[in-house]
Amino acid sequence: MDGNAADETTKPPRRMLRDVPTPALFAAIPQLGELVKLRPREDEEGLAFLARLRASTTPEEAVTFTAFAALPSTATGWGYECLRLMADHLHPQERPMMEKIALWLAQPTTRQRHEIMREALWAPTRSPSVLLALAAGWSTGGPAPNDPERSAAHKTPVALNSAVLSCLARADLSRRSFYLARFLDMAEALFRAY
């Protein structure tokens, strides 16, 4: 089998969401309940709950729910795509951080993640790209080489939620619903892939 044929083999589907029912997610990570006021119905699946949040008076809570429901590395990739969609709203000094995050998402290494985290921790401001970098730093293991403990389950989603919503707040009021709709379309794709 040549190299091209090996690339064409079917790979098992990659899990995108935390393996917990939606109501149990609220119990497992209490910070979610502090940020999302609407509660899932008993046995309500994630996609259905996402749709209810999206149709509510506070559709931004659908962003928050996605940040918590997706696996941390998947959520970070989704957050990156949300910010990339709003690239014109990022300040020029944010672009290098976005490039580092893109490199890490394409080929994640622990060393890169630690470097991103270190730079984010020492950043002078908490811009959307810095918040996304914090989410990446907490996503897949200890945040520093000398810290073997995994980060708390709420760290990545809280930082990611802040990154996406603070970037959304930079858009003109007339365009926010457009961007939010695009973010949530991408979120729905995560839930449908599950």
C-alpha positions in Angstrom: 0.0 0.0 0.0 1.5 3.3 -1.0 1.4 6.5 1.2 -1.6 7.9 -0.7 -3.7 4.8 -0.1 -2.9 4.8 3.6 -4.2 8.4 3.8 -7.5 7.4 2.3 -8.3 4.6 4.8 -11.4 5.2 6.9 -10.6 6.4 10.4 -13.0 6.0 13.3 -15.1 9.1 14.1 -13.5 11.4 16.6 -15.5 12.2 19.7 -16.3 16.0 19.8 -18.4 16.3 23.0 -18.0 15.3 26.6 -19.5 11.9 27.2 -22.2 13.0 29.7 -25.9 13.6 29.2 -26.8 17.3 29.1 -28.5 17.5 32.5 -25.5 15.7 34.1 -23.1 18.2 32.5 -24.7 20.9 34.7 -24.2 18.7 37.8 -20.6 17.8 36.8 -19.4 21.3 36.2 -21.4 23.7 38.4 -19.8 26.8 36.7 -22.0 26.0 33.7 -25.1 26.6 35.8 -23.8 29.9 37.0 -23.4 31.1 33.4 -26.5 29.5 31.7 -29.8 30.2 33.4 -32.0 28.0 31.2 -31.9 24.3 32.3 -32.1 21.2 30.1 -35.1 19.1 30.3 -34.8 15.5 31.6 -33.3 13.4 28.8 -32.9 16.4 26.5 -30.0 15.9 24.1 -27.3 18.5 23.6 -28.5 19.5 20.1 -32.1 20.0 21.2 -30.9 22.1 24.2 -28.6 24.1 22.0 -31.6 24.9 19.7 -33.7 26.0 22.7 -30.8 28.3 23.9 -30.4 29.7 20.4 -34.1 30.5 20.3 -34.2 32.1 23.8 -34.0 35.7 24.7 -30.3 35.2 25.6 -28.9 33.2 22.6 -25.4 34.0 23.8 -25.9 31.2 26.3 -25.7 28.8 23.4 -22.1 29.9 23.0 -21.5 29.2 26.7 -23.1 25.8 26.5 -21.0 24.8 23.5 -17.8 25.8 25.3 -18.7 23.5 28.2 -20.3 20.6 26.2 -17.5 20.1 23.7 -14.3 18.4 24.7 -11.7 21.1 25.7 -9.5 20.6 22.6 -12.5 20.5 20.3 -14.0 23.6 22.0 -10.7 25.4 21.6 -10.7 24.7 17.8 -14.3 25.9 17.6 -13.4 29.1 19.5 -10.5 29.6 17.1 -12.8 29.4 14.1 -15.2 31.9 15.8 -12.4 34.4 16.3 -11.0 33.7 12.8 -14.4 34.5 11.4 -14.1 37.9 13.1 -10.5 38.5 12.2 -11.2 42.1 11.2 -12.3 42.8 14.8 -9.0 41.5 16.2 -6.3 44.1 16.9 -3.1 43.7 14.9 -1.1 42.7 18.0 -3.5 39.7 18.5 -2.5 38.1 15.2 0.7 36.5 16.4 -1.1 34.7 19.2 -3.8 33.5 16.7 -1.0 32.2 14.5 0.5 30.3 17.4 -2.9 28.8 18.4 -3.5 27.8 14.7 -0.1 26.0 14.7 -0.9 24.2 17.9 -4.3 23.1 16.7 -2.8 21.8 13.5 0.0 19.8 15.3 -0.6 19.9 19.0 2.5 19.5 21.2 2.8 19.9 24.9 5.7 22.3 24.5 3.8 24.6 22.1 0.8 24.5 24.5 3.0 25.5 27.4 4.6 28.3 25.4 1.1 29.6 24.4 0.0 29.4 28.1 3.1 31.3 29.4 2.7 34.1 26.8 -1.0 34.4 27.7 -0.4 34.5 31.4 2.1 37.4 31.0 0.0 39.3 28.4 -0.7 42.9 29.4 -4.4 42.6 28.5 -7.0 39.9 28.3 -8.0 40.3 24.7 -10.1 37.6 22.9 -6.9 36.0 21.5 -5.3 35.9 24.9 -8.4 34.4 26.4 -8.4 31.8 23.7 -4.7 31.1 24.4 -5.6 30.5 28.1 -8.3 28.1 27.0 -5.7 26.2 24.8 -3.2 26.2 27.7 -5.7 24.6 30.1 -7.3 22.2 27.5 -5.2 19.1 27.4 -3.1 18.6 30.5 -1.2 20.6 33.1 -0.7 24.3 32.2 3.0 24.2 32.9 5.9 21.7 32.6 6.3 21.6 36.4 2.5 21.2 37.0 1.4 17.6 36.3 -2.1 18.1 37.5 -4.8 18.5 34.8 -6.7 21.8 34.9 -10.1 22.0 36.5 -12.9 21.1 34.1 -14.3 24.6 34.0 -11.1 26.5 33.1 -11.0 26.0 29.3 -14.8 26.6 28.8 -14.8 29.7 31.0 -11.9 31.2 29.1 -13.2 30.1 25.8 -16.7 31.6 26.5 -15.0 34.9 27.4 -12.9 34.9 24.3 -15.8 34.3 21.9 -18.3 36.6 23.6 -15.8 39.5 24.1 -14.9 39.3 20.4 -18.6 39.3 19.5 -19.0 42.4 21.6 -16.5 44.2 19.4 -18.8 44.0 16.4 -21.3 46.7 15.5 -24.6 46.0 17.1 -26.2 45.5 13.7 -23.8 42.7 12.8 -23.7 40.8 16.1 -26.6 38.6 15.3 -25.0 37.6 12.0 -21.8 36.6 13.7 -23.6 34.8 16.6 -25.6 32.8 14.0 -22.4 31.7 12.3 -20.8 30.7 15.6 -23.9 28.6 16.5 -24.1 27.0 13.0 -20.5 25.8 13.6 -21.5 24.7 17.1 -24.4 22.7 15.7 -22.0 20.8 13.4 -20.1 19.7 16.5 -23.3 18.3 18.1 -24.4 16.6 14.8 -21.0 14.9 14.4 -21.5 13.3 17.8 
